[in-house]
Amino acid sequence: MRLKTYCAGSMAEAMQLVRRDMGRDAIIVATHQEAPGREVQVTAALEADDHDDGLLAGWATEAAGGDDAVENARASKDAGPGSALQRDLGYHGVPAALAERLSRLAVSYATADPVMALAGALDEVFDFSPFGDRPPTRPVMLVGPPGAGKTIAAAKLMMRARRAGRPFAAMTADTRRAGGVEQLQAFTEILGAELAAVDNAGALAAAVGTADAGEVYIDTAGANPYDDEELETLRALVRAGRAEPFLVLPAGGDAMEAADIARAFASVGARRLIATRLDMTRRFGNLLAAATAGRLSFAAVGISPFVADGLAAINPVSLARLILPKAEPSKRPLAQGVGQ
């Protein structure tokens, strides 16, 4: 991936430099401004070569809002840019206060490119902390409600390590659910790794302490976010494994419910979000609501049920392209296709 940093007097000027030099496929990796009125720095990337980084390319073109969203966008072509974007965010079920904030920030970017304007707003409101090329320094623990896709996410992370040629240790605390151990074991056997099954915090501490691999991935049983006892059991596992818990949450569903779930798992230490099942929904407002309520950083997304497809990297531009519906730029005051 080619990275380049641009400096300018304003965000709009920096965005224009990015577009002029790197084209429409440029991805904004980071933005920085020491203080209001000071120079703006924008780091952009192009031509993702990493398997995970390139997963959203192409797929996102077909994933953007359904026919209703396109019709709503066309119907709003005479409305102000903020109104148009709020319609798009409303389609996704983004809470009203958050939608208004994002719209206001997007309009403040003096750019004719709606994707870049929304990306700038998303970059201001949310944090993005992908896995990157370096191995995690702490054991990674997948946590979340039942059925969120934790086991598949764990397997995809193990596959990522294997592709990079890095050894890893595989563990699961999902020992009570029927087939919980067997499901992950089927994947670890394919990867040529042993799976350690632990049924309590003490056993997990011992397993992590004796792991001879630099990377450790821990699957857990689905926890009821409204059950204090289950959350406390999860906290004990996090402490015992000295792990970094990642909340695994499927896209789609009610935004307010997702916000409550995110708060619950943030209370056990989750600071980063892995969103799953993007291929099974066209509305992503619950992910924005969850990240806001739980103060979670976006780490990765799953766009396929197949382990070999891995997890896709997510950043402000690719998220903006998922949110905005498909339409010709000439017909859109502040909404555009999401194809990369």
SULDAGI-V634623 format. One record per residue. N is the residue number from 1. RES is the residue in one letter. PSI is psi in radians with two decimals (* if undefined). OMEGA is omega as a letter, one per 30 degrees, with the letter a starting at -180 (* if undefined). Layout:
BEGIN
n-><N,N>
res-><RES,RES>
psi-><PSI,PSI>
omega-><OMEGA,OMEGA>
END
This chain:
BEGIN
n-><1,2,3,4,5,6,7,8,9,10,11,12,13,14,15,16,17,18,19,20,21,22,23,24,25,26,27,28,29,30,31,32,33,34,35,36,37,38,39,40,41,42,43,44,45,46,47,48,49,50,51,52,53,54,55,56,57,58,59,60,61,62,63,64,65,66,67,68,69,70,71,72,73,74,75,76,77,78,79,80,81,82,83,84,85,86,87,88,89,90,91,92,93,94,95,96,97,98,99,100,101,102,103,104,105,106,107,108,109,110,111,112,113,114,115,116,117,118,119,120,121,122,123,124,125,126,127,128,129,130,131,132,133,134,135,136,137,138,139,140,141,142,143,144,145,146,147,148,149,150,151,152,153,154,155,156,157,158,159,160,161,162,163,164,165,166,167,168,169,170,171,172,173,174,175,176,177,178,179,180,181,182,183,184,185,186,187,188,189,190,191,192,193,194,195,196,197,198,199,200,201,202,203,204,205,206,207,208,209,210,211,212,213,214,215,216,217,218,219,220,221,222,223,224,225,226,227,228,229,230,231,232,233,234,235,236,237,238,239,240,241,242,243,244,245,246,247,248,249,250,251,252,253,254,255,256,257,258,259,260,261,262,263,264,265,266,267,268,269,270,271,272,273,274,275,276,277,278,279,280,281,282,283,284,285,286,287,288,289,290,291,292,293,294,295,296,297,298,299,300,301,302,303,304,305,306,307,308,309,310,311,312,313,314,315,316,317,318,319,320,321,322,323,324,325,326,327,328,329,330,331,332,333,334,335,336,337,338,339,340>
res-><M,R,L,K,T,Y,C,A,G,S,M,A,E,A,M,Q,L,V,R,R,D,M,G,R,D,A,I,I,V,A,T,H,Q,E,A,P,G,R,E,V,Q,V,T,A,A,L,E,A,D,D,H,D,D,G,L,L,A,G,W,A,T,E,A,A,G,G,D,D,A,V,E,N,A,R,A,S,K,D,A,G,P,G,S,A,L,Q,R,D,L,G,Y,H,G,V,P,A,A,L,A,E,R,L,S,R,L,A,V,S,Y,A,T,A,D,P,V,M,A,L,A,G,A,L,D,E,V,F,D,F,S,P,F,G,D,R,P,P,T,R,P,V,M,L,V,G,P,P,G,A,G,K,T,I,A,A,A,K,L,M,M,R,A,R,R,A,G,R,P,F,A,A,M,T,A,D,T,R,R,A,G,G,V,E,Q,L,Q,A,F,T,E,I,L,G,A,E,L,A,A,V,D,N,A,G,A,L,A,A,A,V,G,T,A,D,A,G,E,V,Y,I,D,T,A,G,A,N,P,Y,D,D,E,E,L,E,T,L,R,A,L,V,R,A,G,R,A,E,P,F,L,V,L,P,A,G,G,D,A,M,E,A,A,D,I,A,R,A,F,A,S,V,G,A,R,R,L,I,A,T,R,L,D,M,T,R,R,F,G,N,L,L,A,A,A,T,A,G,R,L,S,F,A,A,V,G,I,S,P,F,V,A,D,G,L,A,A,I,N,P,V,S,L,A,R,L,I,L,P,K,A,E,P,S,K,R,P,L,A,Q,G,V,G,Q>
psi-><2.31,2.16,2.49,2.45,2.33,2.42,2.39,2.98,-0.31,2.86,-0.70,-0.76,-0.70,-0.73,-0.69,-0.67,-0.73,-0.85,-0.70,-0.71,-0.69,-0.18,-3.04,-0.32,0.02,2.49,2.22,2.05,-0.68,2.65,2.62,2.40,2.13,-0.74,2.77,2.34,-0.19,3.00,2.47,2.37,2.24,2.16,2.16,2.72,2.68,2.60,1.26,2.14,-0.44,2.43,-0.83,-0.69,-0.53,0.06,-0.57,-0.35,2.38,-1.01,-0.67,-0.50,-0.72,-0.22,-0.26,2.44,2.62,-2.98,-0.66,-0.71,-0.71,-0.76,-0.72,-0.69,-0.76,-0.63,-0.43,0.27,-0.39,-0.08,2.93,2.77,-0.67,-0.70,-0.72,-0.78,-0.68,-0.59,-0.76,-0.76,-0.61,-0.64,-0.63,-0.06,0.41,2.29,2.52,-0.79,-0.70,-0.70,-0.72,-0.73,-0.80,-0.72,-0.77,-0.74,-0.71,-0.73,-0.48,-0.30,2.03,1.19,2.51,-0.13,1.90,-0.59,-0.78,-0.61,-0.82,-0.66,-0.71,-0.71,-0.77,-0.64,-0.54,-0.60,-0.65,2.79,2.53,2.05,1.34,2.92,-0.62,-2.96,-0.32,2.53,2.62,2.53,-0.25,2.74,2.41,2.15,2.22,2.08,2.80,3.13,2.88,2.46,0.22,-0.32,0.46,-0.77,-0.75,-0.70,-0.72,-0.76,-0.66,-0.64,-0.65,-0.70,-0.68,-0.78,-0.74,-0.74,-0.56,-0.05,0.41,2.35,2.64,2.78,2.35,2.26,2.68,2.38,0.20,1.20,-0.19,-0.44,2.37,2.12,0.02,-0.83,-0.74,-0.63,-0.85,-0.57,-0.60,-0.65,-0.74,-0.58,-0.70,-0.64,-0.03,0.54,2.65,2.57,2.18,2.10,2.17,2.41,0.13,2.99,-0.68,-0.75,-0.64,-0.75,-0.72,-0.73,-0.74,-0.67,-0.49,0.02,2.33,0.23,2.65,-0.52,2.37,2.24,2.24,2.06,2.61,2.85,2.62,2.33,2.40,2.04,-0.20,0.19,1.87,-0.62,-0.74,-0.66,-0.65,-0.66,-0.71,-0.72,-0.71,-0.68,-0.73,-0.80,-0.76,-0.69,-0.07,0.79,2.83,1.94,2.31,2.19,2.20,2.11,2.27,2.54,2.79,2.99,-3.13,2.30,-0.70,-0.65,-0.74,-0.64,-0.76,-0.72,-0.75,-0.73,-0.71,-0.79,-0.39,-0.52,-0.31,0.07,-0.03,2.27,-0.13,2.64,2.28,2.00,2.32,2.93,0.62,-0.39,-0.16,0.21,2.83,0.17,2.20,0.26,-0.53,-0.50,-0.71,-0.71,-0.72,-0.78,-0.65,-0.89,-0.71,-0.02,0.89,2.50,2.51,2.15,-0.77,2.92,2.65,2.22,0.26,2.55,-0.10,2.24,-0.67,-0.37,-0.24,-2.96,2.54,2.47,2.63,2.48,3.06,-0.67,-0.78,-0.56,-0.70,-0.66,-0.45,-0.61,-0.71,2.39,2.87,2.25,2.73,2.39,-0.61,-0.32,0.06,2.08,-0.60,0.88,2.49,2.87,2.77,0.10,2.47,*>
omega-><l,l,l,l,a,l,a,a,l,l,a,l,l,l,l,l,l,a,a,a,a,l,a,a,l,l,l,a,a,l,a,l,a,a,l,a,l,a,l,l,l,l,a,a,a,l,l,l,a,a,a,a,a,a,a,a,l,a,a,a,a,a,a,a,a,a,a,a,l,l,l,a,l,l,a,a,l,a,l,a,l,l,l,a,l,l,a,l,l,l,a,a,l,l,a,a,l,l,l,l,l,l,a,l,a,a,a,l,a,l,l,a,a,l,a,l,l,l,l,l,l,a,l,a,a,l,l,a,a,a,l,a,a,l,l,a,l,l,l,l,l,a,l,a,l,l,a,a,a,a,l,l,l,l,l,l,l,l,l,l,l,l,l,l,a,l,l,l,a,l,l,l,l,a,a,l,l,l,a,l,a,a,a,l,l,l,a,l,l,a,l,a,l,l,l,l,a,a,l,a,l,l,l,l,l,a,l,a,a,a,a,l,a,a,l,l,a,l,l,l,l,a,l,a,a,l,a,a,l,l,l,l,l,l,l,l,l,l,a,a,a,a,l,a,l,l,l,a,l,l,a,l,a,a,a,l,l,l,l,l,a,l,a,a,l,l,l,l,a,l,a,a,l,a,a,l,l,l,a,l,l,a,a,a,a,l,l,l,a,a,l,a,a,a,a,l,l,a,a,l,l,a,a,l,a,a,a,a,l,l,a,l,a,l,a,a,a,l,l,a,l,a,a,a,l,l,l,a,a,a,a,l,l,l,a,l,a,a,l,*>
END
